[in-house]
Amino acid sequence: MVDTRFIDELASAAPVPGGGGASAYAGALAAALASMVGNLTVGKKTYAEVEGEVKSHLEELEGLRARLVELIDEDARAFEPLAAAYRMPKGTPEELAAKQSAIQQALVGATEVPLEIMRTAAHVVDHADYLAHFGSRMARSDAGVSAAFARAAVDGASLNVFINAASMDDADKACLVREEALSLAKTTRGRCDELFDFVVKEVS
């Protein structure tokens, strides 16, 4: 039976998990699908020449998958202080100043975690691309699905970066994180679309 606890929590009115955690989850699924292609390649005589390289990709994917699973919880933990800061009182100038300071401090973590999700999911594409070209042809469609999930992970996490950066008082910091997010999203989107199109042509 499929464990739906994460999905059920995501569907609830609880503030976490949210889009960031869902993006990390999508990235973990992308890594798992790429790993499946690799595991269906290893041990097959047809692919003996690339077995060593495939095993190397599998090792890297295992680490990426584990990191993305960690980032699901890290995203929730990063949001908690931000949510708490928004609930702080603001009835006096002192309370308002304390609230604003807490919000600005919390925004740093709430922005950095989705950026890390983007960076990590983008690396998954390196391995999915190799396995789509050199891995088991019978599992090539799964490499395409991996690309689709990796794109969703990066695009989804970018929205969390943008919304949190928009509330930052530090304009230079906000600009830096927005620029990195935009660059990661654009590059990854292009690579994933190219890989997806390759798979479509190969399996059609």
N, C-alpha and C positions, 0 to 999 in steps of 0.2 A: 504494500500500500504506500502511496506517495505521502510524504510528510508535508502537510500544507500549513504548518504553523506560521512560517514566515509570510506566506501569501495571505493568510487570515489576518495576521497582525497588520500587514500592509493595507488591507482593505478596511481596517477599523478606523475609528476616529482618533486614535492615538497619534501624537505628532511624529513618533518614530516607530518603526522604520518608515522612511519616506523615499523620495526620488533618488537621493544619493545612495542609500542602501540597495534600492532596486537596481541602480546602475552597476554597483559592484557585483550584485548577484548575476546580472546579465553578463558581466565580464568573466565571472567564474564559470558560467555555462559555456561561454565562448572558448575558454581554456580547456574545459572538459571535453568539448566536442573535437577540438584539434587533437587532444590527447587520444581520443578514441580512434581517429584516423591513424595516428602513429602506432597505436597498439595493434591495430588490424594489419599493419604493414610489417612489423617486426616478426621474424621467423618464417616469412614467406620467401621461397627461392627466387621468385620473380624480382624481388626487391633486395636481394642479398648485397648488391653493390652499395646501396644507400643505408643499410641497416645501422651502421655506426653513427651516421649523421642523424638518422631518425631517433636513435636512442638519446642523443645529445639534446635534440629538440624536446623529447619527452621529459627529460630531467628539468629543463628550463620551464616547461609548461607546468610541471608539478609545483614548482616554487611560485609561479605566477598565480596559479589557481588558489594556493594556500593564502597568498597575500591578499587576493581579492576577497576571499571569505573573511579574513581578518578585517578588511576595510568596511565590510557590512556593519560590524559592531563599532568600529572606530567612527564611522559616520554618525551613528546614533549617539555615541558618547560626546562627539564634538558639538552636536546640536543641543544637548542638554543644558550646558551653561548659557547658551544663547537664549534658549527658551526661558530659563530662569531669570536672565537679565531683563528680558522684555516684561516680565511680571513684577519687577521691582517697583516700589512706590516712587512717585515723582511729585509729591505734594509740596515739597519745599525746594528751594534752590540747591540745597545740599543733597537732597535725595535725587533730584534730577541729574546733578553732576555725577553722582555715584552710579546712577543707572546708565548714563551715557558712556562712562568709563568702562563699566562692565560689558556693555554691548560691544564696544570697539575691541576690547580684548578677546571676547568670545568669537567675534567675526573672523579673526585670524585662523583659528582652528577649523571653523565651519567652512572656510574657503580652501584651506590647505588640503583637507581630506579629499574632497571631490577632485582636486587637481591631481592628487596621488592616484585616485581611481582612474582618471584619464590616462596618466602616464603608464600605469600598469596594464590597463586594457589595450593601449596602443601597442605594447610589446607583444601581446598575444598574436597580433596580426602578422608579425614577422614569422612566427612558427606556423600559423594556419596557411600562410602563403606558400611556404616551402612544402608543407605536407599536401597541399592541393596539387602542386606540380609534380611531386616525386613520391608521394605516398600511395596507398592502395587506391586504385581507380574505382573500386567498388564502393569506397567510402568518400569519394570526392565531393558528393553533395553535402556531406556533413561538414567538410571544410568550408563550403559556401555558407552554411548555416552559422558556423563559427564566426565568419566575417560579418554576417548580419547582426549577430549579437554583440560583437566587439564594437561595431559602429554605434549601436544603440547605447552601449555602456558609456562610450566617450561623449556622444551627443547629450545623453541624459545628465551625466555628471557636469557637463559644461553649464547647464542651466543653473545648477546650484552655485557654481562659481560666480556666474553673472549676478544672480539675485543678492548674494552676500556682498560681493564687491561693490554693488551699487549703494550699500549702506555704510561703506567705510569712509571715515573722515580723512584718512591718509590717502590723498589723491594719487600719489606716486605708487604706493603699494597696490592700490586698486587698479591702476593702469597696467602694472606689471602682471598681475594675475589674470586680468582680462586678456592681455596680449598673448600670454602663454596658452590660455584656454582656447582662444580663437585659432592660434596656430596649430595646436594639437588636434582640434576638431576638424579643421580644414584638411590637414595632412592625412589624418586617419580616415576621414570620410572618403577621400579620393582613393586611398589604397584599398579600402573595403569594397567600394563600388567596383573598382577594377578587378579585384579578386572574385567578387560575386559574379560579374559578367563573364569572367573566364570560366567559372564553374558551370554557369548556365550553358555556354557554348559546348563545353565538354560533355555534359550529361544529356543534352537535348538530342 
